[in-house]
Amino acid sequence: MSLKVEPSGQACGARVSGLDLSRPIGHDLAAEIRSAWLEHRVLAFPGQPANDDTLEAFTRAMGGFGEDPFFEPISGRKQIAAILREPAEQAPLFAENWHSDWSFLEHPPAGTCLMSFDIPPAGGDTLFANQVAAFDALPDGRKNELRALTAIHSAKLAYAPDGTYGEKDRAGDRSMAIRPDERANATQTHPLVHRHPETGEAALFSTLGYIIGIEGMAQTEAIALLTELSQWQSRDEFVYRHVWEPDMLIVWDNRAVLHKATGGYQGHRRELHRTTIAAWRP
């Protein structure tokens, strides 16, 4: 198989053709895919019929399964969650705020994979914000200030029993199998600016929401900084808009991009299956 990689022309992202992901992915091909992934941050593979075996095999080839808290896996699988919204659902849109998946873990996942099973005729795009580019565009003085900061991450605002997806949300009509619990109240620190472990690039890591404070900084000051920074992180020049197609798999680098969901498909069903890729070990 020979890869054809077509850059999106936006802040990141590329479309990859010339391979059949239902076939075994050998070491050399996995290395080629990974190289394109590290360069473009987000890869889309069209023409890959929806299949959970294919999704699992691709995830293993890209580094194996990462920890995936607060989602109940689909029936018959241990590592796949359904990102699902039914046509008449009235619950608030899931994941409509910028974030890096599970940044509150000690070892956050290197990447996330999504495979399209049911795509609405319009709407439901996924947005990605290139955090290497966002950091690169800052003035040198600001870069140095941010490099000195350590962020406090937590899932409590989202997945604690009293969080966005907590008990009140579960009482509604949400179709996704989200399972909040007290573990979400734990905290974990990471540098606000980290070095990508594979490329060495400096990037802003995660954003307001999963980041709830800054070590050694008053909370009001920290939230003001994080709010200002979040607006910078998602500026249009750093964003790639991914338009979904049927029979498509995508993979993104949580260490280099933020992402968020968008709506615009009320009255239509949308289902994607998701895995996470384990944190990279040299």
Buried (B, 14 or more C-beta within 10 A) or exposed (E): EEBEBEEBEBBBBBBBEEBEBEEEBEEEBBEBBBEBBBBBBBBBBBBBBBBBEBBBBBBBBBBBBBEBBBBEBBEEBEBBBBBBBBEEBEBEBBBEBBBBBBBBBEEBBBBBBBBBBBBBEEBBBBBBBBBBBBBEBBEEEEBEBBEEBBBBBBBBBBBBBEBBBBEEBEEEEBBBBBEBEEEBBBEBBBBBBBEBEBBEBBBBBBBBBBBBBBEEBEEEEBBEBBEEBBEBBBEEEBBBBBEBEEBBBBBBBBBBBBBBBBBEBEEBBBBBBBBBBBBBEE
